Amino acid sequence: MQGPLIDTLARQGVTRRTFLKYCATLASMMALPPSAGRAMAEAMAAARRPSVIWLPFQECTGCTESITRSHSPTLEGMIFDMISLDYQVTIMAAAGHQAEEALRNAMLENDGKYLLVVDGSIPMGDPGYGTHGGHSFVDHLQQAAKGAAAIIAVGTCASYGGIPKANPNPTGAVSVSDIIKDKPIVNIPGCPPIPVVMTGVLAHYLTFGSLPELDAKGRPKAFFGETIHDRCYRRPFYDQGKFAKTFDDEGARRGWCLFELGCKGPVTYNACATVKWNGGTSWPVESGHGCLGCSEPDFWDAGGFYKALSVPADPLKLAAAAAVVGAGAGVAVSFANRAKKGAAKKAHQPITLADLEK
Amino acid sequence: MSLDAIPIHVITPPAGEPGLTGNAPPLLRELAEQVKRLLETGESSAIDLSALPLTPTDLDWLHEKLGAGEIAVTLQASGESTLNETACPGIWWVTHRNEQGAVTSQFIEVAFVPELVKAHPQDVAIGLENLELMISDL
């Protein structure tokens, strides 16, 4: 399907006002000024759909599930109308040689212009750990990255290595940004990531022709600017020193802070507390379980899900540090820190909270 | 010196009432500025209520102060949206809801007519085509 997006939407019964309303809400979620909603709608309505190539590596398909099964198909489902998804092995009809040909064609026809979406980490240990059509994952990534305008790393695995990279990292898993150094990369971590973050990044790209502002870990600031703890509705209990001590005590029943039960909210940057899950129904802390910190690097090895963080949270200091570091420089710093982290891991030193927070 | 020497009076807010944060009143001044701008230059503007630290009580206070006007617009577009004129003409309270009825975003819009109410020229052109087709079939 070609032509402006608004025509494509109209054919599917999505009216202009539905689209305007959607853009207004999206702009609000991305903390853009209210006028940006209309600018977004105008730009996106007229936009030609960019070609998107989606490569899955060491992943569990949870990220794809999160995005394709978001509750309201007319909303997040729209992203698939905004883009021309030319290659996505999980949901495409073609298979085998046909699928690989679709990939080659999309790469040739849209050279330098397509968006590359990656979910899953890349095994560096043995090329045989992951292959597509006889080629290793790392070869695939490098080849597809060459002609990409930008790369979107979806999920914690693609962003930071994720669960495949957890100790002892049997496959030598690394993130996209560990391999590709010469392309703009947006990390959308989370296990799985929040669907609207993905939509927001795409909408920003379509509207402004650029990627949104990123934090030191390559994440869009609009969604990862504050910690779970900062925006948690249980925060007043933390400030009052009211903590649940077990999952079935009086405090837990009263909905007190889950800090002592190992909640990683104070060191986790994500939008769960505001955007919530399942169409705004609830989110982990609201259902009575602490945050696992799934959108932070090496969350699996952060010392146990039920072990309380040892240092008190100082979100103001952390936020200030994140704000000072510029996007470009920030990415470089995060590379350096990750390298340091890698060295610590090789020396069999446990990853500390301080490492996590760098 | 014991603490008793310091005259401290603890005021507890009434039960079930989270209380006002004081963040709502300044919005009225901002709205006044925006209405002035609308009158002078015709420029419309909006305040994103979900982006501000307002409690439900604050929102109720604001809603009550602004009151209800003569026009209430309901839009059915993947969930219900209401665009209601307040007692101050030119100020509209806009609430977007999803299909489940949950509020997805909320704005106060300052405009002669909210943007969403106006028909887009392209849509009007499509309507005209349909109308002409209808006439030719008569």
Interface residues (C-beta under 8 A of the other chain):
Chain A: I6 V14 T15 R16 R17 T18 L20 K21 Y22 A24 T25 A27 S28 M29 A31 P33 P34 S35 R38 S72 T74 L75 G279 G280
Chain B: S45 A46 I47 D48 S50 A51 L75 A77 S78 S81 H96 N98 E99 Q100 A102 T104 S105 F107 E109 E115 L116 H120 Q122 D123
